[in-house]
Every structure is written in structure tokens, then in C-alpha cells.
Amino acid sequence: MAEPQHRALTLVALAGPTASGKTAAAFAIAKHLAPRMPVEIISVDSALVYRGMDIGTAKPTAAELASVPHHLINIRDPLQAYSAAEFVADAERLITDITARGALPLLVGGTMLYFKALFDGIDPMPPADPLVRAAIEAEAAAHGWHVMHAQLAQVDPATAARLQPNDTQRIQRALEVYRVSGQPLSHFHTPKNIATSAGGTGARALISLEPADRSWLHARIAQRFDAMLADGFLVEMQALRSRGDLHADLPSMRCVGYRQAWEVLDGHMPAAELRDRGIFATRQLAKRQLTWLRSMPTRQVVAADAPGAIAQVLALVDSHLGATA
């Protein structure tokens, strides 16, 4: 029996901000390569791991999931967390297994911390400390999050520089990490030597869909959020809340859109504001994703809003596979 091609740990990664067209490009890659090799998609998305969170995460449909093998989707209950370290362990195992089957691992998503952890390595993050977190929340209630942001700038200027003063969730976590470990959060995001990992060996291409015109992305974000609302996003959120065991501080419920919907259902925000607040939060997410991407110098950028964007992606994939054959 002939050996499958591309036995080396060859992979293609497709990144980009939310609503940049990654899903369509991924399916185009799978279709394009079908005559030559099968493709299996590894999701690089911290929201798609959760079961029952389908509409607000723009999860691929059941038909789409069935058309190409997908991994790391619907693997956690919303009560559970899923860390970057867990992602790396799962992704490395999947890359090896998919390659052994003679298929191409295609990593697709917008959780840039996961990409950085896989490709560059990451130190084990200190676990959450409820007492430290409560102390930070009490300080913020007394002095305001702008003071906590300034405090973070003193101990971890790199992290503070990329966070807005109203990004309370990340400011809290960064301060918690520093107080628990004595190390700034940025310390845990620096490249490490991980020569033994699947992510750190073999040939890889990192293709990034980035819009040349930010207004194009903003329009797509608005269209997608409107579609989510029309498809019953609030009904999905009500079903999650009706379980009775979820709360607003869970990582799953802090996902963009879900956090704002929770505030509406809690009565802390008028329902009429959900659309604008959700779109604004999604724009902020896209901005953070683009900031992460600019810190990845090896990425190959394709203008997501260009008419021939998918054709450019396919050409880069062909070039990568030709070079590694």
C-alpha cells in the first residue's frame, strides 16, 4: 500500500478577525484539495467549543459540519472552561492523527491566543484564584476600572497597552495573574522553545484574511449580528439561562454577544440596545484580533475584501503544499 503524501507534520492555518470570511475560505480549500487529499478542519475558536451555543457563535451548520470532518467543536458544556494549554494538547494530538490518516490538518479560527500558544508555546497559566479575583472586583467597585487599568500599566505595561480601560474582564485576569504568580500576563505569552510539539515542527502556512477597508468588515459584522437576532439568538440565550446553573462570570457567558444578551435578560440593559452594543463589542473583538495578527510576522496576508480573496488563499495553499511535497 502506497504511503500517504505529506507524512511530515504539514499543516495550513487560516486566521482572521471575526466575519472576515474564514469559514467560506476553509470550505473552498477543502473542495479545492479534494481531488488530491482529504482535509480535516481543526477549529481554533474558544466559543465554538461550547455545546448549545450555536447562533451567537455563528457555528457552522450541521450540514457544513458533516461535509468536512471538524474537530474541537461542541466539546465542552458551557459550565466548563477550555484553556489555551488544553487547546494545544488537543490540537497537537489531532495534527498527528490527521497527518497519519494521509489528510491535511486545516486550522481555522480567530482565537489568536490559541494560535500563538500552538506555534510559539506558552507557559502554564496560574489557575484562577477566587479570593484574589474578589479583591480586584472590590477595588474596582471602589475606585473604578480606569484606576485598575492604570495599576496594570505599572506592573504589566505590554498587556495594558493592548487593553482598553473598559475591557474589565481582561484587566481583571491580567491583574489576577500578576498577583498570584508575581509575573505579568505578557510573560506567559512570549515564545518558548517547544521543539517537541506538533505545532513547533514541520512545515506550516499561516494565511490571514485581513480587510484593507475596515468599513467592509464593520458592515459584515452588522449584517451577521442582525442575522443572529433574526435566527433567534435571544431565544438561545434564554434557553441557556433557564438551565439554572450558568452565570455571567463563566468564560462561555463572557463571549461576545452572550455577555450583552445576558445583561438584557438580567434587566441591566434595554433590549433595544442589544443590537448596537453587540455590534460594538464585536467590532472591538475584531480590533483585538487584528492587533494579535500584526504580532505574527510569518503570516501571509490576503485582503479579505478583495474580489479574488479566496482565489489568493487557494494559490497560497497550493504554493505551500508544492513546496513541502
HUSUL-V469587 format. One record per helix or strand of 3 or more residues. SS is the DSSP state (H for helix, E for strand). FROM is the first residue (numbers start at 1). TO is the last residue. If there is no record, write none. Layout:
BEGIN
<<SS/FROM/TO> <SS/FROM/TO>>
END
This chain:
BEGIN
<<E/11/16> <H/22/33> <E/39/44> <H/62/67> <H/84/100> <E/104/109> <H/112/120> <H/130/143> <H/145/155> <H/157/162> <H/168/181> <H/185/189> <E/204/210> <H/214/230> <H/233/242> <H/252/254> <H/258/265> <H/271/294> <E/300/303> <H/309/324>>
END
